[in-house]
Amino acid sequence: MRTIAVHTLGCKVNQYDTEAMLERFERAGYRAVPMREEADVYLINTCTVTGTGDTKSEKLIRRCARLHPNCAIVVAGCLAQRKAEELLQMDNVRLVIGTQRRGQVVELLEGALAEDARVNAVNSLKSAAFEPLYVSRHEGKTRASMKIQEGCDNWCSYCIIPAVRGPVRSMPLGDVRREAERLGAAGYREIVVTGIHLASYGRGTDDTLLDAIRAVHGAAGVERVRLGSLEPGIVTEDFARALSELSGLMRQFHLSLQSGSAAVLERMRRHYTPEAYLAACETLRRFMPDCAVTTDVIAGFPGETEAEFQETLDFLRTARLARIHAFPYSRRSGTVADRMPDQVSEAVKHARVEKLIGLGNQLEESFVKGLIGNVESVLFETAAGDGLAEGYTGQYVRVRAQAEPGSIRRVRIIGAEGALARGEIIE
C-alpha cells in the first residue's frame, strides 16, 4: 500500500484544506503516516503570509527531499500559488497545486508520476469558483471546521492574501445547510464556521453570513456554532441582535484589529477607525454581556512610531480584549507596504511583539478570573488524567474539571491558573 505524510503551515483554513486532500488520498488507497516516517508521497500545504512562512515551507520541502530521496513531493497552498515555477525546480517536487484544484490532487499527482513529469497545476484565480472540499474527520471527534468562504477583495496594504487566494466566492447556502446536517449526523457537537474573509460570505448573491450561520445553527445534531475571524464593520445592531437570539452560538468573536492607532490603520488600508472597532465591541457586549472579543495585532508596521505603538497598547486595554495574537510586520513583495518608507527594524518589531504578548497574557488572565463564580457550558475534548478532562466554554476559555471527553456539561468556574480555569460539574 502506498503511503502519504502531510504537513500544514499557516492558518486553520489551510489545515482544513490539508485534511480534505489527505482524505482524497486515503480514498484512493494511500495510508497516512507521520511526517517523521518514510512515505511515498509528502504533501506540504504552504503559507506565505509572512517571510517566516516562506522560509519554513521551503525548508521543509528541502528536508523531505534530503531525507527521502525516492519520494514524490506535492506542494500546495499560498506559497505554491505565488511561486509555482520556483518550487517546481526543487528536488523531488512533482506537483505544485496552489489554492485550487485540490480536489484533483490525487489524479494530478498520479498523472505526473505516470509520465515522469513535474506538473505546475496552478491556474489564474480571476474567475475561480468556490471549490467544495468536504472533510469527514475533524480534531478530537467533537469539533468540526467547515469552510464556507474563500478569497478576499480588501487588498490591505500589507497583505498578499488576495493575490494568492483570489476573489471572494462562497459555498452555496444549500450546500452549507447540507454539510452542517452531515456533520451533525456524524456526531460532531460543535461546528466552527471558517473562511479567508468570512464577513464577505454571500457577496454577489442574495445570501448573507447571517443566513449561513442560521443554516448551520439549525442543523440537526449541531449543538454549538463558533465563528472564525470577522471584520468589525459587520457588527451592526441588527447583526448582534440576531446572533444573540441563537442559543447555540458561542459567545467568542475574533474581530481583526491589527493596530489601535488611527494613522497606522489608515496606512494599512483597513476600513475602520479605532472608534468604530470599539463601537463594535460595545455592540456585541450590549447584546451578549458574557461574550469574549479576541483579536490580532501587527507590530512594527512601516512608519509606526513609539507614540503610535503606545496608542495600540492603550487601546487594547480600553477595549478589554480577552485574547491577543501578536505578530511582527513581515514585508511581502507585491504589496503596497513593501514599498513604504520608514521600515521598522527587526529588533524594534520583536521588542514590540513581546510587549503585546505580555499585555495579552494579562488581559487573558483577567478575563478568565472574571468568570469565577459563573456557570458555563463546556464541551470537554481531551482527557487530563485522574478522571479530569479539558474543554472550552463558549468564550473559548479552557476549563479543567471532573468530566468525560466528548460530553457537554454545565460547569461552575471555581478558580483560575493563568489562562486555565478550574471548574466543578453542576449536576
C-alpha positions in Angstrom: 0.0 0.0 0.0 1.3 3.4 -0.9 1.9 5.9 1.9 1.4 9.6 2.4 2.5 12.1 5.0 1.2 15.6 5.3 2.2 18.9 6.9 0.3 22.2 7.2 1.8 25.6 7.7 -0.3 28.6 8.4 -4.0 29.2 9.2 -6.9 27.0 10.2 -8.3 27.3 6.6 -5.1 25.7 5.4 -5.5 22.9 8.0 -9.0 22.2 6.6 -7.7 22.1 3.0 -4.9 19.7 4.0 -7.4 17.3 5.7 -9.6 17.4 2.6 -6.7 16.5 0.4 -5.5 13.8 2.7 -8.9 12.2 2.7 -8.8 12.1 -1.1 -5.5 10.2 -1.0 -6.9 7.8 1.6 -9.9 7.1 -0.6 -7.5 6.3 -3.4 -5.8 3.6 -1.3 -3.0 5.6 0.3 -2.2 5.0 4.0 -1.4 8.1 6.1 1.9 8.0 8.1 3.5 10.7 10.3 5.9 13.2 8.7 8.9 11.7 10.5 8.4 8.3 8.8 9.3 7.1 5.4 6.5 7.8 2.9 5.9 7.5 -0.9 4.4 11.0 -1.0 4.8 14.1 1.1 2.2 16.8 0.8 3.2 20.2 2.2 0.5 22.8 2.4 2.4 26.1 2.5 1.9 29.6 3.9 3.1 32.9 2.5 1.5 35.4 4.9 4.9 36.2 6.4 8.6 35.7 5.4 8.7 33.1 8.2 6.0 31.1 6.4 8.0 31.2 3.2 11.2 30.1 4.9 9.6 27.2 6.9 7.8 26.0 3.8 10.9 25.8 1.6 13.0 24.4 4.4 10.5 21.5 4.9 10.5 20.8 1.2 14.3 20.5 1.1 14.3 18.4 4.2 11.9 15.9 2.8 13.9 15.6 -0.4 17.1 15.2 1.5 15.8 12.5 4.0 13.6 10.7 1.5 15.3 10.8 -1.9 12.9 8.4 -3.5 9.7 10.3 -2.5 7.4 12.5 -4.5 6.5 15.9 -3.0 3.3 17.7 -3.6 3.4 21.5 -2.8 0.0 23.2 -2.2 -1.2 26.4 -0.6 -0.5 30.1 -0.8 3.3 30.0 -1.4 2.7 27.4 -4.2 0.2 29.8 -5.8 2.7 32.6 -5.6 6.0 30.9 -6.6 4.9 27.8 -8.5 7.8 27.6 -11.1 10.5 28.2 -8.4 9.1 25.4 -6.2 8.8 23.1 -9.1 12.5 23.2 -9.6 13.2 21.9 -6.1 14.3 18.3 -5.7 11.6 15.7 -5.7 8.7 18.2 -6.3 6.4 16.5 -8.8 3.3 18.6 -8.4 2.6 22.2 -7.4 -1.1 22.8 -6.9 -1.7 26.2 -5.3 -5.0 27.2 -3.8 -7.4 25.5 -6.2 -7.8 22.1 -8.0 -7.1 20.5 -4.6 -10.0 18.1 -5.2 -8.0 16.7 -8.1 -4.7 16.3 -6.2 -4.6 12.5 -6.5 -5.3 12.4 -10.2 -2.8 15.2 -10.9 0.0 13.6 -8.9 -0.6 10.1 -10.4 -0.6 11.6 -13.9 2.7 13.4 -13.2 4.3 10.2 -11.9 3.0 8.1 -14.8 4.6 10.5 -17.3 7.7 11.0 -15.1 6.9 14.7 -15.2 6.9 17.8 -13.0 3.4 19.4 -13.2 2.5 23.0 -12.5 -1.2 22.8 -11.9 -1.6 26.4 -10.6 -4.2 28.4 -12.5 -5.2 32.0 -12.5 -7.7 32.9 -9.7 -9.5 35.6 -11.6 -12.5 33.5 -12.5 -12.2 30.8 -9.9 -15.3 29.3 -8.4 -15.7 28.1 -4.8 -14.1 24.7 -4.6 -16.1 22.4 -2.3 -13.6 20.5 -0.1 -15.6 18.4 2.3 -13.9 16.9 5.4 -15.4 14.0 7.3 -12.8 13.7 10.1 -12.0 16.5 12.5 -10.0 17.3 15.6 -10.9 15.4 18.7 -14.1 14.0 17.1 -16.1 16.7 18.9 -15.5 19.9 17.0 -15.6 20.2 13.2 -14.4 23.0 10.9 -16.5 24.0 8.0 -15.1 26.3 5.3 -17.9 28.2 3.6 -16.0 31.1 2.0 -12.8 31.6 0.0 -10.8 34.6 -1.1 -10.6 38.3 -0.2 -11.1 41.6 -2.1 -9.8 44.0 0.6 -6.2 44.5 -0.6 -4.9 45.8 2.7 -1.6 47.4 2.1 0.4 44.7 4.0 -1.4 41.6 2.8 -0.6 39.2 0.0 -3.7 37.0 0.6 -5.9 38.5 -2.2 -3.2 37.6 -4.7 -2.8 34.0 -3.6 -6.4 33.2 -2.6 -8.2 35.1 -5.3 -11.5 37.0 -5.2 -14.4 36.4 -2.8 -16.5 33.3 -3.5 -18.9 31.4 -1.2 -20.3 28.0 -0.7 -23.9 28.0 -1.9 -26.3 28.3 1.0 -28.0 24.9 0.3 -24.6 23.2 0.4 -23.9 25.0 3.8 -27.1 23.5 5.2 -26.4 20.0 3.8 -22.8 20.0 5.1 -23.9 21.1 8.5 -26.5 18.4 8.6 -23.9 15.8 7.6 -21.5 16.9 10.3 -24.3 16.8 12.9 -25.4 13.3 11.8 -21.7 12.2 12.1 -21.8 13.2 15.8 -19.9 16.5 15.9 -21.2 18.7 18.7 -19.6 22.0 17.6 -19.0 23.4 14.1 -16.5 26.2 13.5 -17.6 28.3 10.5 -14.5 29.5 8.7 -13.3 31.3 5.6 -10.5 33.5 4.4 -12.7 36.7 4.8 -15.7 35.3 6.5 -17.6 38.6 6.7 -17.8 38.7 2.9 -19.8 35.4 2.7 -22.5 35.6 0.1 -21.1 38.7 -1.7 -22.7 38.9 -5.2 -25.6 36.7 -4.1 -28.8 37.2 -2.2 -27.4 35.4 0.8 -25.5 36.8 3.8 -23.3 35.5 6.5 -26.2 35.6 8.9 -28.1 33.3 6.6 -25.2 30.8 6.7 -24.9 31.0 10.4 -28.6 30.3 10.9 -28.4 27.4 8.5 -25.6 25.8 10.5 -27.2 26.6 13.8 -30.5 24.9 12.7 -28.9 21.6 11.5 -30.0 18.6 13.4 -27.4 17.3 15.9 -25.4 20.5 15.9 -25.4 21.9 19.5 -22.7 24.7 19.2 -21.6 27.0 16.4 -18.5 29.0 16.6 -17.4 31.7 14.1 -14.0 32.3 12.6 -12.4 35.7 12.2 -14.7 38.7 11.5 -14.3 42.3 10.5 -15.6 44.9 12.9 -17.7 46.5 10.1 -20.1 43.6 10.0 -21.1 44.2 13.6 -24.3 46.2 13.3 -27.0 46.3 15.9 -29.2 44.0 13.8 -26.3 41.5 13.3 -25.5 41.4 17.0 -29.2 41.1 18.0 -29.7 38.3 15.6 -26.6 36.4 16.9 -27.8 36.9 20.5 -31.0 35.1 19.6 -29.2 31.9 18.6 -28.8 29.9 21.8 -26.2 27.6 20.3 -23.9 30.3 19.0 -20.7 30.5 21.0 -20.0 33.9 22.6 -16.5 34.4 21.3 -15.9 36.9 18.5 -12.5 37.3 16.8 -12.5 40.8 15.4 -9.4 41.7 13.4 -7.8 44.9 14.7 -4.1 45.0 13.6 -3.5 48.4 15.2 -5.1 50.7 17.7 -3.6 53.8 16.0 -5.9 55.6 13.6 -2.9 56.7 11.5 -1.5 53.2 11.2 -4.9 51.8 10.3 -5.1 54.3 7.5 -1.7 53.3 6.2 -2.7 49.7 6.4 -5.8 50.5 4.3 -8.1 49.0 7.0 -11.7 50.2 6.6 -12.4 51.2 10.1 -11.1 53.5 12.9 -10.3 52.6 16.5 -13.5 54.3 17.5 -15.5 52.1 15.1 -13.8 49.0 16.4 -14.6 49.9 20.0 -18.2 50.5 19.0 -18.4 47.0 17.5 -17.1 45.6 20.8 -19.6 47.6 22.8 -22.4 46.5 20.5 -21.6 42.8 20.9 -21.4 43.2 24.7 -24.7 45.1 24.9 -26.5 42.1 23.3 -24.2 39.4 24.8 -22.7 40.7 28.0 -20.8 37.5 28.7 -19.0 37.4 25.3 -15.3 37.4 24.7 -13.7 39.5 22.0 -10.3 38.3 20.7 -8.0 39.9 18.1 -4.9 40.0 16.0 -2.3 42.8 16.2 0.6 43.6 13.9 3.7 45.2 15.5 6.2 47.4 13.6 4.2 48.3 10.5 6.2 50.8 8.3 6.4 54.2 9.9 4.9 53.0 13.3 6.3 55.4 15.8 6.7 54.7 19.6 3.7 57.1 20.1 1.6 55.1 17.6 2.6 51.8 19.2 1.7 53.2 22.6 -1.7 54.2 21.2 -2.2 50.5 20.4 -1.3 49.4 23.9 -3.7 51.9 25.4 -6.4 50.9 23.0 -6.1 47.2 23.8 -6.6 48.0 27.5 -9.6 50.2 26.8 -11.2 47.5 24.6 -10.9 44.9 27.3 -10.0 42.1 24.9 -9.9 38.5 26.1 -7.0 37.3 24.0 -4.4 38.8 21.6 -2.5 37.2 18.8 0.6 39.4 18.2 2.8 39.3 15.1 5.7 41.3 13.8 5.0 43.0 10.4 6.5 41.0 7.6 7.4 42.6 4.2 5.6 40.9 1.3 6.9 41.6 -2.2 4.0 42.9 -4.4 2.2 44.7 -1.6 1.9 48.5 -1.1 3.5 48.4 2.4 6.6 46.7 1.0 7.4 50.0 -0.9 6.6 52.3 2.0 9.5 54.3 3.6 10.5 54.1 7.3 10.5 50.3 7.6 10.9 49.4 11.3 13.9 47.3 12.3 13.5 43.7 13.2 14.8 44.4 16.7 12.1 47.0 17.4 9.4 44.9 15.8 10.2 41.9 18.1 10.5 44.1 21.2 7.0 45.4 20.5 5.7 41.9 19.9 7.0 40.9 23.3 5.2 43.8 24.9 2.0 42.9 23.1 2.3 39.3 24.3 2.8 40.4 27.9 -0.2 42.6 27.8 -2.2 39.9 26.1 -1.4 37.5 28.9 -2.5 40.0 31.5 -5.8 40.6 29.6 -6.5 36.9 29.1 -5.8 36.1 32.8 -8.0 38.9 33.9 -10.8 37.7 31.6 -10.6 34.2 32.9 -10.6 35.4 36.6 -13.7 37.4 35.8 -15.5 34.1 35.0 -15.0 32.8 38.6 -18.4 32.0 40.0 -20.1 31.8 36.6 -21.8 28.6 35.4 -20.7 27.9 31.8 -21.4 25.2 29.2 -18.2 23.3 28.4 -17.5 20.9 25.6 -14.9 18.6 27.0 -12.5 17.3 24.4 -9.4 15.7 25.9 -8.5 13.6 29.0 -6.3 15.3 31.6 -5.6 12.3 33.9 -7.1 11.3 37.3 -10.7 11.5 35.9 -10.2 15.0 34.7 -10.9 16.4 31.2 -10.3 19.7 29.5 -12.6 21.6 27.2 -13.8 25.0 26.2 -16.5 27.4 27.2 -18.5 29.4 24.7 -15.9 32.2 25.2 -13.2 29.7 24.2 -11.7 29.6 27.8 -10.0 26.3 28.6 -11.5 24.6 31.6 -10.4 21.5 33.5 -12.9 19.6 35.6 -14.0 16.1 36.5 -15.7 15.0 33.3 -15.7 12.7 30.3 -14.2 13.7 27.0 -16.9 14.3 24.4 -19.5 15.5 26.9 -21.1 18.9 27.2 -21.6 19.8 30.8 -22.6 22.8 32.9 -19.6 23.8 35.0 -19.2 26.4 37.7 -15.8 28.1 37.4 -14.2 27.9 40.8 -10.6 29.1 40.1 -8.1 30.1 37.6 -4.4 29.3 36.9 -3.3 31.8 34.3 -5.4 31.2 31.2 -6.7 27.8 32.5 -10.0 27.8 34.5 -10.8 25.2 37.1 -14.4 24.0 37.3 -16.8 21.8 39.1 -19.7 20.0 37.4 -23.2 21.2 38.1 -25.3 18.0 38.3 
